[in-house]
Amino acid sequence: MLITIPDLLTKEEVKACRAILDGGPWESGAKTAGPQSAQVKRNQQLPATCDEAQKVGQFLLQKLSQNHLFLSAAVPLRILPPMFNRYATEETFGLHIDNAIRVNPLTQERLRTDLSMTVFLTEPEDYDGGELIIEDYYGAQQVKLEAGQMVLYPSTSLHEVLPVTRGERVSSFFWLQSMVRSDTQRSMLFDLDQTIQRLGGSLGLDHEDVVSLTGIYHNLIRQWAET
């Protein structure tokens, strides 16, 4: 399931985040690449423990905690600290799959990566190339969103960032462990929750059918959730 989270950040919030990030201690992204990824990764990253990354990362996590669409799609258990990368001209990250287990650099906690996230922090007209290509059941999906928008997709997906041919692409990327391991089950829960929200808006949250569907939703969470 590939979900776009629109308007996670306002344009002013994006501008404020970029003002902090652009002055950070950028370094080669190869430093955090595994043996396979290092062969295809050419970009820049902020160290996860630097002040700039932590400040903007905490702000992103706060925004996500208030976003119902994200919570509905991800059913998050634990979220790794947001990281930040930058692609200048001719920089790219070839086809790869994310590590199944990642370590929180701040706490050393190990998390299973169920979902990957990218928050775009550059307007699409400000750079050429740099599309995020995600392989899913329906083929290759090309993603290039407005600044402040986010894409959420299974970490099991093969994906790549095409070479930037003009300008600069800045984004945040990070992972989460969901309470619901199965992507199929998360998709079913998401569809059910979105249906409940639509029916609640038209019939009222106290309508017997809405109450019944809400009960089914929570009982499925009880059945499938890992905590």
N, C-alpha and C positions, 0 to 999 in steps of 0.2 A: 504494500500500500504506500503510495507516494502522495503526500499531502502538502499543499502550500498554505502557509500561515500568513495571510496578508496583514500589512500594517502592524507588525509586531512593534516597530519603532516609528515614531513620527520623523519627519524630515529634520526637524530641529534636534531631536535626540540623536539621529545619525550624525549630524554635524558635530554635536558635542562629543560623541564617541570618537569620531575621527580626529578631532583636535587632540585628544589624549593619546590615541594609538599612533598617530603619525610621528610623534616625537619619541616613540619608544625605541628600545635597543634591538632593532631587527637583526636577525642572523639567518644563516642558511637553514632551510627546512630539512636538509639532509641529516641534520643532527638528531632528529627524532624519527627517522625512517628505519624500518626493518631492512634486513638483507635484500629482500625482493623489491620493496618499494624504493629503496635507495637507487635502484637502477633506472627508475622512471620519474623520479621526483626532482624538479628544479623550481624551487620557489623560495620565499623568505617567510620566517615565522618570528613571533615574539616569544621569548622564554615564558613558559607557563607560570613561573613564579615571580615574574617582574611586576612592579607596582601597576604599570599601565594595563597589563592583561588582567590582573586581579580586580582592579577597579571597574573596568568596563564589563568583565565577566560577571561580577556580582550584580551589576545593573541588568544585564541580560537575563540572568536567572530570576531576578525579581519580576521582570516583565513577563517571563514565561509562567511564573506561578499565578499570574492574574489572567492568563489567556485560556478561556474555556475550550477553544478549538484545539489547542495544543494538548491540554489535559485530557480531553476526550479521545484524541487520536493516539496519544502515547501511553496513557495510564502509568505515569512514571513512578519508579521506586527510588532510584538514585541517579543523579546526573553528574557527570564529570565536569570539572571547571571548563568553561569555554576557552578555546584557543583561537589564535588569530594568524592568518596568513596573508601574504601579498604576492601577487604575480605581476612582474614587469614584462616588458616586451620580450617575446620568445621564451618566457618561462611557462612551465606546464607541469602536470602530474598525470603520467600515463595510467593506463588501465590497471586497476588493483582492487583488492578487497580489504576492508578494515580488519584489524586484529580482533579476534573473538574476545580476548580478555585485555583490559587496559588497567593501568595503575594510576590512581589519583595522585598527581605529583605533590599535592599539599598534605595528604593524610596517609599515603601509601596503601590505601584501601584498593582491593581488586574488584573490578566490576565486569560483568558480562555485557558486551555491547550488542544490544538488540536493535537500537535505532540510531541512525546518524543524522546530524543536523547541520545545515549551512545557513547562516544569516548573511545576506548580501549587504555590504556597506559602501558600495559604489554604484552609481546610476548606470544602467546598461549603455546609455549613449556616450558615456565617458571612456569606454574602452571597446575594442574589437576583439573577437575571439573570447577565450576564457569561459566558454559554456561548460556547465556541469552536465556530463552525460551519464545517465543512470540506466543500467540494464535491468528490466523487469520482465514480468510474464508477457507483456505486450510488445517487447522489443526495446530499442534504445529511446529513452526519454531525454530530451534536451531542455535544460533549465537555465534560464538567465533572467533573474527577477530584479525588480526595482529595489533600490536601497531601502532597508528597513523591513523587507519581507524575508521569510524563512521557508526552506523546504525540509521536510521530514521524510526519511525513507529507511527501509530495512538495511541494517548493516551487513546483511548477507549478500547485498547487491554488488556486482561488479560496477565500478564507476571510474570516471576520469575527468580531469579538467583540461580542456583543449588549450593549445598555446595562445597566449595573448599576443596580438599582432599590432595593437596600438593602445597607448594609455596604460592604466594600472588597475588591477582588480584586487580589492581588499574585502575580506570576509571573516566571519567567525565560524569555526567548525568545532563540533563536540559530539559526545555520545551519551546515551542513557541506557540504564537497565530498567526494563518495564516490569511491572507486577505481573503482566501477562506475557509469557515467553513467546507464544505462538503468534506469528503475524496474521494468520487466518483468523484466530480468535479475536485478536485486537481489531481486525477489520470488521468483524461481525458486531463487536461491542460498539465500535464507532458508528456504524450504520444505524444500530438500534438507538444509540443516544441521540444522534441527529434527528431521527424520526420522532423521538419523544419531545425534543425541543420544538420541532415544527408543530406537532399536534398540541403541545402545551400552549403555543402561541395562538392557535386558532380556537381550540376547545376550552382552554383553561387548564392550569396544572392540577386542579382538583377533579377534573373529569374522570369518570371511572376507568375509561380505557387508558388514559395517560397514567393513572395510578397503577393499573395492572401492568403496563409495559415497564414502568419504573421498577416495580417489584421484580419482574423478570430480569431486568438489567442488573440489579444488585445481587440477585441470586446467582447469575452467571459469573459475576465478579468473585463471589464467595467460592464458586466451583473452581475457577481457573487461576485466581491470584496466588502469587508467591510473595511472601513477605520476609 
